[in-house]
Amino acid sequence: MERSERNEKSEPSGRRPRRDRDPKPPPSTRERLLAAGLELFAERGFRATTIDQIEEAAGLVPRAGALYNHFPSKMALLQAVLDERTQAIEEFAERLELGASLGDLRAELVVIARWGLGELERERLLLKLILREGDRVPELAGRFREAIVEEALELAGDSIERYARERDVTLGDVDINAVAEVARS
C-alpha cells in the first residue's frame, strides 16, 4: 500500500491526524515543588517530610538542590503555598467587590457561603496539614484562619452593611464586627 493511500484511509481528507494541543503549559518546577510539598506535608507532617522527599515527589533528582533554587527553606516553601492560596482568595474578594451588590442579600450571602465551602474543599490538603500540625506550627493555623475563615466573615459583613446602606435600612444596635467576632470564636 502506498503512503498516500495509508493517509487517505486514516484521514478522509488525506491530511495527517491533528494532535490536540493542551492549552495549559506543564507546571513549572516551582509549581511542582509547591504541590509536592503540600501533599507530603499533609500526609506525613511538616517536620517528618524531608526536602529529598519533596524533590523526588516533584519529579526532580533528590539532593540536587532544586528546592533551594526556588525556596531558601522548607518553611519558605510552606509560606509560599499559603501566599499562593491567600492571593487566590484576595482575587475572589476583589471580583466580588467589582460585582458589588447582586441586589439580593440572600443571594450574596449564598455566593459567599458557597465560595467559603468550596475554598475549604480546594484547600483540603492545607486544612489536613493545619489540623495535623497546627499546634506545632501555630503561625500556619493563624494565617489559614485569617486568609479563609476571617475573609469569608468579612465579606459577609460587608455585604450586609452594603445591603443596609443601599436600602436605608438601619441595623439598629447591631454591630456587624461584633457579630463577626462572635462567629470567629
KAGIRA-V313858 format. One record per backbone hydrogen bond with DSSP energy under -0.5 kcal/mol. CO is the residue of the C=O (numbers start at 1). NH is the residue of the N-H. Records with the same first field share a line. If there is no record, write none. Layout:
CO->NH, NH
//
This chain:
2->6
3->7
4->8
5->9
6->10
7->11
11->14
21->23
23->25
28->32
29->33
30->34
31->35
32->36
33->37
34->38
35->39
36->40
37->41
38->42
39->43
40->44, 45
41->45
45->49
46->49
50->54
51->55
52->56
53->57
54->58
55->60
56->59
60->62
61->64
65->69
66->69, 70
67->70, 71
73->77
74->78
75->79
76->80
77->81
78->82
79->83
80->84
81->85
82->86
83->87
84->88
85->89
86->90
87->91
88->92
89->93
90->94
91->95
92->96
93->97
94->98
95->99
96->100
97->100
104->108
105->109
106->110
107->111
108->112
109->113
110->114
111->115
112->116
113->117
114->118
115->119
116->120
117->121
118->122
119->123
121->124
123->127
124->128
125->129
126->130
127->131
128->132
129->133
130->134
133->136, 137
137->140, 141
138->142
139->143
140->144
141->145
142->146
143->147
144->148, 149
145->150
146->151
148->152
149->153
150->154
151->155
152->156
153->157
154->158
155->159
156->160
157->161
158->162
159->163
160->164
161->165
162->166
163->167
164->169
165->168
168->170
171->174
174->176
175->179
176->180
177->181
178->182
179->183
180->184
181->185
//
